[in-house]
Amino acid sequence: MVESGTRIEMTKGYKGVRGAIQEETDSSFPLYVVKLDNGIHMVAGPTAFEVVDQ
């Protein structure tokens, strides 16, 4: 599980765009609501991003 507020960088789709985890979804799968620095909100799984140092 990735904690809320954790900084991430996308590795799929919006590759290279950074953002932060907003919250975990209620799904039985590990899906997270992510707010990217370019203003886009999306749902992504842990294979779509990497945790980066703050």
PDBQT receptor file of N, H, CA, C and O in Angstrom, charges set to zero:
ATOM      1  N   MET A   1       0.836  -1.187   0.000  1.00  0.00    +0.000 N 
ATOM      2  CA  MET A   1       0.000   0.000   0.000  1.00  0.00    +0.000 C 
ATOM      3  C   MET A   1       0.881   1.250   0.000  1.00  0.00    +0.000 C 
ATOM      4  O   MET A   1       1.883   1.330   0.710  1.00  0.00    +0.000 OA
ATOM      5  N   VAL A   2       0.481   2.206  -0.807  1.00  0.00    +0.000 N 
ATOM      6  H   VAL A   2      -0.334   2.141  -1.384  1.00  0.00    +0.000 HD
ATOM      7  CA  VAL A   2       1.190   3.487  -0.885  1.00  0.00    +0.000 C 
ATOM      8  C   VAL A   2       0.367   4.515  -0.105  1.00  0.00    +0.000 C 
ATOM      9  O   VAL A   2      -0.844   4.616  -0.299  1.00  0.00    +0.000 OA
ATOM     10  N   GLU A   3       1.007   5.258   0.755  1.00  0.00    +0.000 N 
ATOM     11  H   GLU A   3       1.991   5.176   0.913  1.00  0.00    +0.000 HD
ATOM     12  CA  GLU A   3       0.322   6.234   1.611  1.00  0.00    +0.000 C 
ATOM     13  C   GLU A   3      -0.104   7.486   0.847  1.00  0.00    +0.000 C 
ATOM     14  O   GLU A   3       0.528   7.857  -0.143  1.00  0.00    +0.000 OA
ATOM     15  N   SER A   4      -1.160   8.128   1.299  1.00  0.00    +0.000 N 
ATOM     16  H   SER A   4      -1.673   7.827   2.103  1.00  0.00    +0.000 HD
ATOM     17  CA  SER A   4      -1.606   9.401   0.729  1.00  0.00    +0.000 C 
ATOM     18  C   SER A   4      -0.500  10.438   0.857  1.00  0.00    +0.000 C 
ATOM     19  O   SER A   4       0.197  10.492   1.871  1.00  0.00    +0.000 OA
ATOM     20  N   GLY A   5      -0.343  11.257  -0.171  1.00  0.00    +0.000 N 
ATOM     21  H   GLY A   5      -0.908  11.213  -0.995  1.00  0.00    +0.000 HD
ATOM     22  CA  GLY A   5       0.673  12.301  -0.164  1.00  0.00    +0.000 C 
ATOM     23  C   GLY A   5       2.015  11.860  -0.715  1.00  0.00    +0.000 C 
ATOM     24  O   GLY A   5       2.902  12.691  -0.907  1.00  0.00    +0.000 OA
ATOM     25  N   THR A   6       2.187  10.558  -0.975  1.00  0.00    +0.000 N 
ATOM     26  H   THR A   6       1.466   9.883  -0.819  1.00  0.00    +0.000 HD
ATOM     27  CA  THR A   6       3.444  10.052  -1.518  1.00  0.00    +0.000 C 
ATOM     28  C   THR A   6       3.654  10.597  -2.925  1.00  0.00    +0.000 C 
ATOM     29  O   THR A   6       2.750  10.537  -3.757  1.00  0.00    +0.000 OA
ATOM     30  N   ARG A   7       4.835  11.127  -3.190  1.00  0.00    +0.000 N 
ATOM     31  H   ARG A   7       5.570  11.176  -2.514  1.00  0.00    +0.000 HD
ATOM     32  CA  ARG A   7       5.172  11.664  -4.514  1.00  0.00    +0.000 C 
ATOM     33  C   ARG A   7       5.514  10.511  -5.439  1.00  0.00    +0.000 C 
ATOM     34  O   ARG A   7       6.216   9.577  -5.051  1.00  0.00    +0.000 OA
ATOM     35  N   ILE A   8       5.010  10.584  -6.670  1.00  0.00    +0.000 N 
ATOM     36  H   ILE A   8       4.439  11.343  -6.985  1.00  0.00    +0.000 HD
ATOM     37  CA  ILE A   8       5.229   9.527  -7.653  1.00  0.00    +0.000 C 
ATOM     38  C   ILE A   8       5.622  10.126  -9.003  1.00  0.00    +0.000 C 
ATOM     39  O   ILE A   8       5.441  11.320  -9.242  1.00  0.00    +0.000 OA
ATOM     40  N   GLU A   9       6.160   9.282  -9.878  1.00  0.00    +0.000 N 
ATOM     41  H   GLU A   9       6.307   8.312  -9.684  1.00  0.00    +0.000 HD
ATOM     42  CA  GLU A   9       6.408   9.646 -11.265  1.00  0.00    +0.000 C 
ATOM     43  C   GLU A   9       5.804   8.553 -12.120  1.00  0.00    +0.000 C 
ATOM     44  O   GLU A   9       6.056   7.369 -11.899  1.00  0.00    +0.000 OA
ATOM     45  N   MET A  10       5.004   8.952 -13.100  1.00  0.00    +0.000 N 
ATOM     46  H   MET A  10       4.800   9.914 -13.280  1.00  0.00    +0.000 HD
ATOM     47  CA  MET A  10       4.332   7.983 -13.958  1.00  0.00    +0.000 C 
ATOM     48  C   MET A  10       5.345   7.272 -14.860  1.00  0.00    +0.000 C 
ATOM     49  O   MET A  10       6.269   7.892 -15.387  1.00  0.00    +0.000 OA
ATOM     50  N   THR A  11       5.155   5.957 -15.027  1.00  0.00    +0.000 N 
ATOM     51  H   THR A  11       4.404   5.453 -14.599  1.00  0.00    +0.000 HD
ATOM     52  CA  THR A  11       6.004   5.161 -15.910  1.00  0.00    +0.000 C 
ATOM     53  C   THR A  11       5.227   4.625 -17.099  1.00  0.00    +0.000 C 
ATOM     54  O   THR A  11       5.814   4.073 -18.029  1.00  0.00    +0.000 OA
ATOM     55  N   LYS A  12       3.918   4.784 -17.077  1.00  0.00    +0.000 N 
ATOM     56  H   LYS A  12       3.441   5.233 -16.321  1.00  0.00    +0.000 HD
ATOM     57  CA  LYS A  12       3.051   4.354 -18.169  1.00  0.00    +0.000 C 
ATOM     58  C   LYS A  12       2.082   5.502 -18.480  1.00  0.00    +0.000 C 
ATOM     59  O   LYS A  12       1.828   6.339 -17.613  1.00  0.00    +0.000 OA
ATOM     60  N   GLY A  13       1.556   5.553 -19.668  1.00  0.00    +0.000 N 
ATOM     61  H   GLY A  13       1.763   4.874 -20.372  1.00  0.00    +0.000 HD
ATOM     62  CA  GLY A  13       0.573   6.585 -20.014  1.00  0.00    +0.000 C 
ATOM     63  C   GLY A  13       1.176   7.975 -20.036  1.00  0.00    +0.000 C 
ATOM     64  O   GLY A  13       1.671   8.421 -21.071  1.00  0.00    +0.000 OA
ATOM     65  N   TYR A  14       1.143   8.654 -18.925  1.00  0.00    +0.000 N 
ATOM     66  H   TYR A  14       0.741   8.292 -18.084  1.00  0.00    +0.000 HD
ATOM     67  CA  TYR A  14       1.703  10.006 -18.801  1.00  0.00    +0.000 C 
ATOM     68  C   TYR A  14       3.149   9.913 -18.340  1.00  0.00    +0.000 C 
ATOM     69  O   TYR A  14       3.541  10.580 -17.383  1.00  0.00    +0.000 OA
ATOM     70  N   LYS A  15       3.937   9.095 -19.009  1.00  0.00    +0.000 N 
ATOM     71  H   LYS A  15       3.618   8.553 -19.786  1.00  0.00    +0.000 HD
ATOM     72  CA  LYS A  15       5.310   8.789 -18.616  1.00  0.00    +0.000 C 
ATOM     73  C   LYS A  15       6.131  10.054 -18.355  1.00  0.00    +0.000 C 
ATOM     74  O   LYS A  15       6.177  10.970 -19.177  1.00  0.00    +0.000 OA
ATOM     75  N   GLY A  16       6.777  10.075 -17.183  1.00  0.00    +0.000 N 
ATOM     76  H   GLY A  16       6.739   9.331 -16.515  1.00  0.00    +0.000 HD
ATOM     77  CA  GLY A  16       7.633  11.192 -16.818  1.00  0.00    +0.000 C 
ATOM     78  C   GLY A  16       6.940  12.297 -16.042  1.00  0.00    +0.000 C 
ATOM     79  O   GLY A  16       7.612  13.150 -15.460  1.00  0.00    +0.000 OA
ATOM     80  N   VAL A  17       5.610  12.305 -16.018  1.00  0.00    +0.000 N 
ATOM     81  H   VAL A  17       5.065  11.613 -16.491  1.00  0.00    +0.000 HD
ATOM     82  CA  VAL A  17       4.867  13.332 -15.286  1.00  0.00    +0.000 C 
ATOM     83  C   VAL A  17       4.832  12.941 -13.806  1.00  0.00    +0.000 C 
ATOM     84  O   VAL A  17       4.562  11.791 -13.460  1.00  0.00    +0.000 OA
ATOM     85  N   ARG A  18       5.105  13.897 -12.961  1.00  0.00    +0.000 N 
ATOM     86  H   ARG A  18       5.325  14.832 -13.242  1.00  0.00    +0.000 HD
ATOM     87  CA  ARG A  18       5.094  13.645 -11.514  1.00  0.00    +0.000 C 
ATOM     88  C   ARG A  18       3.759  14.052 -10.918  1.00  0.00    +0.000 C 
ATOM     89  O   ARG A  18       2.994  14.812 -11.511  1.00  0.00    +0.000 OA
ATOM     90  N   GLY A  19       3.504  13.529  -9.739  1.00  0.00    +0.000 N 
ATOM     91  H   GLY A  19       4.125  12.911  -9.258  1.00  0.00    +0.000 HD
ATOM     92  CA  GLY A  19       2.266  13.835  -9.044  1.00  0.00    +0.000 C 
ATOM     93  C   GLY A  19       2.305  13.275  -7.636  1.00  0.00    +0.000 C 
ATOM     94  O   GLY A  19       3.375  13.006  -7.090  1.00  0.00    +0.000 OA
ATOM     95  N   ALA A  20       1.112  13.099  -7.046  1.00  0.00    +0.000 N 
ATOM     96  H   ALA A  20       0.243  13.317  -7.490  1.00  0.00    +0.000 HD
ATOM     97  CA  ALA A  20       1.017  12.592  -5.680  1.00  0.00    +0.000 C 
ATOM     98  C   ALA A  20      -0.201  11.699  -5.544  1.00  0.00    +0.000 C 
ATOM     99  O   ALA A  20      -1.222  11.910  -6.199  1.00  0.00    +0.000 OA
ATOM    100  N   ILE A  21      -0.078  10.699  -4.683  1.00  0.00    +0.000 N 
ATOM    101  H   ILE A  21       0.751  10.527  -4.151  1.00  0.00    +0.000 HD
ATOM    102  CA  ILE A  21      -1.198   9.820  -4.365  1.00  0.00    +0.000 C 
ATOM    103  C   ILE A  21      -2.184  10.609  -3.513  1.00  0.00    +0.000 C 
ATOM    104  O   ILE A  21      -1.792  11.218  -2.518  1.00  0.00    +0.000 OA
ATOM    105  N   GLN A  22      -3.455  10.604  -3.892  1.00  0.00    +0.000 N 
ATOM    106  H   GLN A  22      -3.773  10.109  -4.700  1.00  0.00    +0.000 HD
ATOM    107  CA  GLN A  22      -4.485  11.287  -3.110  1.00  0.00    +0.000 C 
ATOM    108  C   GLN A  22      -5.136  10.335  -2.106  1.00  0.00    +0.000 C 
ATOM    109  O   GLN A  22      -5.296  10.667  -0.932  1.00  0.00    +0.000 OA
ATOM    110  N   GLU A  23      -5.510   9.142  -2.588  1.00  0.00    +0.000 N 
ATOM    111  H   GLU A  23      -5.380   8.872  -3.542  1.00  0.00    +0.000 HD
ATOM    112  CA  GLU A  23      -6.149   8.158  -1.712  1.00  0.00    +0.000 C 
ATOM    113  C   GLU A  23      -6.200   6.810  -2.407  1.00  0.00    +0.000 C 
ATOM    114  O   GLU A  23      -6.042   6.724  -3.625  1.00  0.00    +0.000 OA
ATOM    115  N   GLU A  24      -6.422   5.761  -1.634  1.00  0.00    +0.000 N 
ATOM    116  H   GLU A  24      -6.551   5.831  -0.645  1.00  0.00    +0.000 HD
ATOM    117  CA  GLU A  24      -6.619   4.429  -2.185  1.00  0.00    +0.000 C 
ATOM    118  C   GLU A  24      -8.106   4.257  -2.474  1.00  0.00    +0.000 C 
ATOM    119  O   GLU A  24      -8.944   4.752  -1.720  1.00  0.00    +0.000 OA
ATOM    120  N   THR A  25      -8.442   3.557  -3.562  1.00  0.00    +0.000 N 
ATOM    121  H   THR A  25      -7.761   3.155  -4.175  1.00  0.00    +0.000 HD
ATOM    122  CA  THR A  25      -9.841   3.319  -3.894  1.00  0.00    +0.000 C 
ATOM    123  C   THR A  25     -10.396   2.188  -3.037  1.00  0.00    +0.000 C 
ATOM    124  O   THR A  25      -9.652   1.527  -2.314  1.00  0.00    +0.000 OA
ATOM    125  N   ASP A  26     -11.705   1.970  -3.120  1.00  0.00    +0.000 N 
ATOM    126  H   ASP A  26     -12.310   2.507  -3.707  1.00  0.00    +0.000 HD
ATOM    127  CA  ASP A  26     -12.367   0.886  -2.390  1.00  0.00    +0.000 C 
ATOM    128  C   ASP A  26     -12.306  -0.425  -3.155  1.00  0.00    +0.000 C 
ATOM    129  O   ASP A  26     -12.908  -1.414  -2.735  1.00  0.00    +0.000 OA
ATOM    130  N   SER A  27     -11.596  -0.449  -4.263  1.00  0.00    +0.000 N 
ATOM    131  H   SER A  27     -11.108   0.354  -4.605  1.00  0.00    +0.000 HD
ATOM    132  CA  SER A  27     -11.487  -1.639  -5.103  1.00  0.00    +0.000 C 
ATOM    133  C   SER A  27     -10.750  -2.764  -4.372  1.00  0.00    +0.000 C 
ATOM    134  O   SER A  27      -9.950  -2.513  -3.470  1.00  0.00    +0.000 OA
ATOM    135  N   SER A  28     -11.031  -3.998  -4.773  1.00  0.00    +0.000 N 
ATOM    136  H   SER A  28     -11.680  -4.201  -5.506  1.00  0.00    +0.000 HD
ATOM    137  CA  SER A  28     -10.293  -5.131  -4.222  1.00  0.00    +0.000 C 
ATOM    138  C   SER A  28      -8.894  -5.203  -4.846  1.00  0.00    +0.000 C 
ATOM    139  O   SER A  28      -8.054  -5.983  -4.395  1.00  0.00    +0.000 OA
ATOM    140  N   PHE A  29      -8.645  -4.398  -5.874  1.00  0.00    +0.000 N 
ATOM    141  H   PHE A  29      -9.327  -3.765  -6.239  1.00  0.00    +0.000 HD
ATOM    142  CA  PHE A  29      -7.337  -4.295  -6.506  1.00  0.00    +0.000 C 
ATOM    143  C   PHE A  29      -6.607  -3.076  -5.940  1.00  0.00    +0.000 C 
ATOM    144  O   PHE A  29      -7.257  -2.141  -5.472  1.00  0.00    +0.000 OA
ATOM    145  N   PRO A  30      -5.276  -3.064  -5.973  1.00  0.00    +0.000 N 
ATOM    146  CA  PRO A  30      -4.532  -1.924  -5.427  1.00  0.00    +0.000 C 
ATOM    147  C   PRO A  30      -4.550  -0.735  -6.398  1.00  0.00    +0.000 C 
ATOM    148  O   PRO A  30      -3.588  -0.517  -7.134  1.00  0.00    +0.000 OA
ATOM    149  N   LEU A  31      -5.632   0.018  -6.395  1.00  0.00    +0.000 N 
ATOM    150  H   LEU A  31      -6.414  -0.159  -5.798  1.00  0.00    +0.000 HD
ATOM    151  CA  LEU A  31      -5.776   1.183  -7.271  1.00  0.00    +0.000 C 
ATOM    152  C   LEU A  31      -5.789   2.450  -6.433  1.00  0.00    +0.000 C 
ATOM    153  O   LEU A  31      -6.325   2.476  -5.326  1.00  0.00    +0.000 OA
ATOM    154  N   TYR A  32      -5.186   3.508  -6.985  1.00  0.00    +0.000 N 
ATOM    155  H   TYR A  32      -4.751   3.487  -7.885  1.00  0.00    +0.000 HD
ATOM    156  CA  TYR A  32      -5.038   4.766  -6.263  1.00  0.00    +0.000 C 
ATOM    157  C   TYR A  32      -5.542   5.932  -7.094  1.00  0.00    +0.000 C 
ATOM    158  O   TYR A  32      -5.411   5.931  -8.318  1.00  0.00    +0.000 OA
ATOM    159  N   VAL A  33      -6.120   6.928  -6.430  1.00  0.00    +0.000 N 
ATOM    160  H   VAL A  33      -6.226   6.928  -5.435  1.00  0.00    +0.000 HD
ATOM    161  CA  VAL A  33      -6.464   8.188  -7.073  1.00  0.00    +0.000 C 
ATOM    162  C   VAL A  33      -5.193   9.028  -7.024  1.00  0.00    +0.000 C 
ATOM    163  O   VAL A  33      -4.629   9.269  -5.957  1.00  0.00    +0.000 OA
ATOM    164  N   VAL A  34      -4.756   9.467  -8.198  1.00  0.00    +0.000 N 
ATOM    165  H   VAL A  34      -5.214   9.271  -9.065  1.00  0.00    +0.000 HD
ATOM    166  CA  VAL A  34      -3.506  10.203  -8.333  1.00  0.00    +0.000 C 
ATOM    167  C   VAL A  34      -3.808  11.590  -8.894  1.00  0.00    +0.000 C 
ATOM    168  O   VAL A  34      -4.588  11.722  -9.838  1.00  0.00    +0.000 OA
ATOM    169  N   LYS A  35      -3.199  12.617  -8.323  1.00  0.00    +0.000 N 
ATOM    170  H   LYS A  35      -2.566  12.510  -7.557  1.00  0.00    +0.000 HD
ATOM    171  CA  LYS A  35      -3.282  13.969  -8.881  1.00  0.00    +0.000 C 
ATOM    172  C   LYS A  35      -1.915  14.298  -9.453  1.00  0.00    +0.000 C 
ATOM    173  O   LYS A  35      -0.934  14.412  -8.719  1.00  0.00    +0.000 OA
ATOM    174  N   LEU A  36      -1.859  14.452 -10.779  1.00  0.00    +0.000 N 
ATOM    175  H   LEU A  36      -2.657  14.359 -11.375  1.00  0.00    +0.000 HD
ATOM    176  CA  LEU A  36      -0.604  14.773 -11.442  1.00  0.00    +0.000 C 
ATOM    177  C   LEU A  36      -0.330  16.270 -11.360  1.00  0.00    +0.000 C 
ATOM    178  O   LEU A  36      -1.251  17.072 -11.203  1.00  0.00    +0.000 OA
ATOM    179  N   ASP A  37       0.927  16.634 -11.464  1.00  0.00    +0.000 N 
ATOM    180  H   ASP A  37       1.675  15.982 -11.591  1.00  0.00    +0.000 HD
ATOM    181  CA  ASP A  37       1.323  18.043 -11.382  1.00  0.00    +0.000 C 
ATOM    182  C   ASP A  37       0.771  18.883 -12.524  1.00  0.00    +0.000 C 
ATOM    183  O   ASP A  37       0.734  20.109 -12.419  1.00  0.00    +0.000 OA
ATOM    184  N   ASN A  38       0.338  18.248 -13.616  1.00  0.00    +0.000 N 
ATOM    185  H   ASN A  38       0.367  17.253 -13.701  1.00  0.00    +0.000 HD
ATOM    186  CA  ASN A  38      -0.250  18.988 -14.729  1.00  0.00    +0.000 C 
ATOM    187  C   ASN A  38      -1.755  19.187 -14.559  1.00  0.00    +0.000 C 
ATOM    188  O   ASN A  38      -2.424  19.667 -15.474  1.00  0.00    +0.000 OA
ATOM    189  N   GLY A  39      -2.301  18.813 -13.370  1.00  0.00    +0.000 N 
ATOM    190  H   GLY A  39      -1.758  18.423 -12.626  1.00  0.00    +0.000 HD
ATOM    191  CA  GLY A  39      -3.699  19.066 -13.059  1.00  0.00    +0.000 C 
ATOM    192  C   GLY A  39      -4.649  17.916 -13.323  1.00  0.00    +0.000 C 
ATOM    193  O   GLY A  39      -5.826  18.002 -12.974  1.00  0.00    +0.000 OA
ATOM    194  N   ILE A  40      -4.173  16.854 -13.926  1.00  0.00    +0.000 N 
ATOM    195  H   ILE A  40      -3.217  16.785 -14.210  1.00  0.00    +0.000 HD
ATOM    196  CA  ILE A  40      -5.029  15.708 -14.237  1.00  0.00    +0.000 C 
ATOM    197  C   ILE A  40      -5.183  14.823 -13.007  1.00  0.00    +0.000 C 
ATOM    198  O   ILE A  40      -4.209  14.526 -12.315  1.00  0.00    +0.000 OA
ATOM    199  N   HIS A  41      -6.422  14.404 -12.743  1.00  0.00    +0.000 N 
ATOM    200  H   HIS A  41      -7.213  14.645 -13.305  1.00  0.00    +0.000 HD
ATOM    201  CA  HIS A  41      -6.715  13.411 -11.711  1.00  0.00    +0.000 C 
ATOM    202  C   HIS A  41      -7.009  12.102 -12.420  1.00  0.00    +0.000 C 
ATOM    203  O   HIS A  41      -7.727  12.086 -13.420  1.00  0.00    +0.000 OA
ATOM    204  N   MET A  42      -6.461  11.002 -11.912  1.00  0.00    +0.000 N 
ATOM    205  H   MET A  42      -5.877  11.015 -11.100  1.00  0.00    +0.000 HD
ATOM    206  CA  MET A  42      -6.674   9.711 -12.551  1.00  0.00    +0.000 C 
ATOM    207  C   MET A  42      -6.596   8.601 -11.528  1.00  0.00    +0.000 C 
ATOM    208  O   MET A  42      -6.164   8.810 -10.394  1.00  0.00    +0.000 OA
ATOM    209  N   VAL A  43      -7.020   7.411 -11.939  1.00  0.00    +0.000 N 
ATOM    210  H   VAL A  43      -7.372   7.241 -12.859  1.00  0.00    +0.000 HD
ATOM    211  CA  VAL A  43      -6.866   6.215 -11.126  1.00  0.00    +0.000 C 
ATOM    212  C   VAL A  43      -5.772   5.380 -11.772  1.00  0.00    +0.000 C 
ATOM    213  O   VAL A  43      -5.783   5.157 -12.982  1.00  0.00    +0.000 OA
ATOM    214  N   ALA A  44      -4.825   4.918 -10.957  1.00  0.00    +0.000 N 
ATOM    215  H   ALA A  44      -4.816   5.100  -9.974  1.00  0.00    +0.000 HD
ATOM    216  CA  ALA A  44      -3.702   4.143 -11.483  1.00  0.00    +0.000 C 
ATOM    217  C   ALA A  44      -3.311   3.054 -10.500  1.00  0.00    +0.000 C 
ATOM    218  O   ALA A  44      -3.465   3.196  -9.287  1.00  0.00    +0.000 OA
ATOM    219  N   GLY A  45      -2.807   1.972 -11.052  1.00  0.00    +0.000 N 
ATOM    220  H   GLY A  45      -2.683   1.856 -12.037  1.00  0.00    +0.000 HD
ATOM    221  CA  GLY A  45      -2.279   0.886 -10.248  1.00  0.00    +0.000 C 
ATOM    222  C   GLY A  45      -0.797   1.062 -10.011  1.00  0.00    +0.000 C 
ATOM    223  O   GLY A  45      -0.169   1.919 -10.633  1.00  0.00    +0.000 OA
ATOM    224  N   PRO A  46      -0.224   0.269  -9.124  1.00  0.00    +0.000 N 
ATOM    225  CA  PRO A  46       1.182   0.440  -8.752  1.00  0.00    +0.000 C 
ATOM    226  C   PRO A  46       2.175   0.138  -9.873  1.00  0.00    +0.000 C 
ATOM    227  O   PRO A  46       3.345   0.501  -9.752  1.00  0.00    +0.000 OA
ATOM    228  N   THR A  47       1.759  -0.503 -10.943  1.00  0.00    +0.000 N 
ATOM    229  H   THR A  47       0.809  -0.798 -11.041  1.00  0.00    +0.000 HD
ATOM    230  CA  THR A  47       2.680  -0.747 -12.058  1.00  0.00    +0.000 C 
ATOM    231  C   THR A  47       2.773   0.453 -12.985  1.00  0.00    +0.000 C 
ATOM    232  O   THR A  47       3.615   0.472 -13.883  1.00  0.00    +0.000 OA
ATOM    233  N   ALA A  48       1.922   1.459 -12.785  1.00  0.00    +0.000 N 
ATOM    234  H   ALA A  48       1.238   1.444 -12.055  1.00  0.00    +0.000 HD
ATOM    235  CA  ALA A  48       1.898   2.628 -13.656  1.00  0.00    +0.000 C 
ATOM    236  C   ALA A  48       2.743   3.787 -13.125  1.00  0.00    +0.000 C 
ATOM    237  O   ALA A  48       2.880   4.810 -13.797  1.00  0.00    +0.000 OA
ATOM    238  N   PHE A  49       3.308   3.636 -11.925  1.00  0.00    +0.000 N 
ATOM    239  H   PHE A  49       3.197   2.806 -11.380  1.00  0.00    +0.000 HD
ATOM    240  CA  PHE A  49       4.106   4.722 -11.361  1.00  0.00    +0.000 C 
ATOM    241  C   PHE A  49       5.218   4.167 -10.473  1.00  0.00    +0.000 C 
ATOM    242  O   PHE A  49       5.200   3.010 -10.053  1.00  0.00    +0.000 OA
ATOM    243  N   GLU A  50       6.191   5.051 -10.205  1.00  0.00    +0.000 N 
ATOM    244  H   GLU A  50       6.206   5.991 -10.546  1.00  0.00    +0.000 HD
ATOM    245  CA  GLU A  50       7.269   4.760  -9.272  1.00  0.00    +0.000 C 
ATOM    246  C   GLU A  50       7.252   5.821  -8.181  1.00  0.00    +0.000 C 
ATOM    247  O   GLU A  50       6.968   6.988  -8.450  1.00  0.00    +0.000 OA
ATOM    248  N   VAL A  51       7.552   5.423  -6.966  1.00  0.00    +0.000 N 
ATOM    249  H   VAL A  51       7.783   4.475  -6.747  1.00  0.00    +0.000 HD
ATOM    250  CA  VAL A  51       7.667   6.362  -5.856  1.00  0.00    +0.000 C 
ATOM    251  C   VAL A  51       8.984   7.100  -6.023  1.00  0.00    +0.000 C 
ATOM    252  O   VAL A  51      10.017   6.482  -6.284  1.00  0.00    +0.000 OA
ATOM    253  N   VAL A  52       8.953   8.435  -5.873  1.00  0.00    +0.000 N 
ATOM    254  H   VAL A  52       8.115   8.936  -5.661  1.00  0.00    +0.000 HD
ATOM    255  CA  VAL A  52      10.163   9.261  -5.985  1.00  0.00    +0.000 C 
ATOM    256  C   VAL A  52      10.435   9.964  -4.661  1.00  0.00    +0.000 C 
ATOM    257  O   VAL A  52       9.537  10.135  -3.837  1.00  0.00    +0.000 OA
ATOM    258  N   ASP A  53      11.684  10.368  -4.473  1.00  0.00    +0.000 N 
ATOM    259  H   ASP A  53      12.414  10.229  -5.142  1.00  0.00    +0.000 HD
ATOM    260  CA  ASP A  53      12.051  11.116  -3.281  1.00  0.00    +0.000 C 
ATOM    261  C   ASP A  53      11.391  12.485  -3.312  1.00  0.00    +0.000 C 
ATOM    262  O   ASP A  53      11.196  13.069  -4.378  1.00  0.00    +0.000 OA
ATOM    263  N   GLN A  54      11.059  12.976  -2.163  1.00  0.00    +0.000 N 
ATOM    264  H   GLN A  54      11.217  12.501  -1.298  1.00  0.00    +0.000 HD
ATOM    265  CA  GLN A  54      10.410  14.271  -2.084  1.00  0.00    +0.000 C 
ATOM    266  C   GLN A  54      11.458  15.299  -2.069  1.00  0.00    +0.000 C 
ATOM    267  O   GLN A  54      11.154  16.490  -2.005  1.00  0.00    +0.000 OA
TER     268      GLN A  54
